[in-house]
Amino acid sequence: MLKAAHAAGLDRLVITDHNRLEGALEAARLEPEFVIVGEEVRTTMGEFLAFFVKEAVPAHLEPFKALELLKVQGAFISVSHPMDYVRCGWPMGMLKELAPQVDAIEGGNARVFKLSTNEEAMAFAAEHHLAVTAGSDAHNPRELGSMGMELPEFMDAESLRKVIRQGSIFGAISPTWVHLFSVQAKIEKMAKRIVGLK
């Protein structure tokens, strides 16, 4: 993954596995100036992207409980693919409640099925005066760098908050077939569990 990120020309890489930090921590140990430890936090209603995370937040908490645990760590918090109802969008009422509590909305996600999904997220961010984030949402090294942000230099969550509105999104949404990488990963995970039972 690190090799692919460098090959894609990235200057920084945020690793946000679902409710776990092991991979991000190992990558950060190998390249501490390159990797930002993050987490994609599944809640009972949707998902958060958190950057500069120190402790994993468990899955399936109520959104405001998960938010509280991230804020205690000082993490930079963005709402993941908020309008992507195919995968895991947020109810509009909850999004409006969250808006004053988060640092940003993910306005660019390379894995959405329709460009309009990102456009709706961008419109919501503008309406609620929120900054936006963007990323490849890569589930495979070949997807790295398909979408991201160009930003002024930052070192931590606080300095990211200061520069995030100066960022610009680059890239485009990925072809639909990239979702086969997710299917492949699920099959491999299931196969490992089955082998472990024998």
Number of C-alpha atoms within 10 A of each C-alpha: 15 17 8 15 18 15 12 15 10 16 12 15 24 18 25 23 20 18 18 18 21 12 14 21 19 13 19 19 12 12 14 13 12 18 21 23 26 29 29 25 27 22 20 12 15 23 24 25 27 29 23 23 24 16 15 19 24 14 16 16 15 13 18 13 13 20 21 13 15 25 16 9 13 17 23 22 27 26 27 29 30 27 25 21 14 10 12 15 18 19 13 12 8 12 19 13 11 16 18 12 15 18 21 23 28 24 27 29 28 26 27 23 18 14 15 12 20 24 14 15 23 22 13 21 18 14 9 13 12 20 21 25 26 24 26 22 24 24 18 16 14 15 20 24 24 19 21 23 21 14 14 14 10 13 10 14 19 13 13 19 15 11 14 19 15 12 17 14 16 14 16 17 18 21 11 11 9 16 16 12 16 14 12 12 13 12 12 12 11 12 12 11 11 10 8 8 7 5
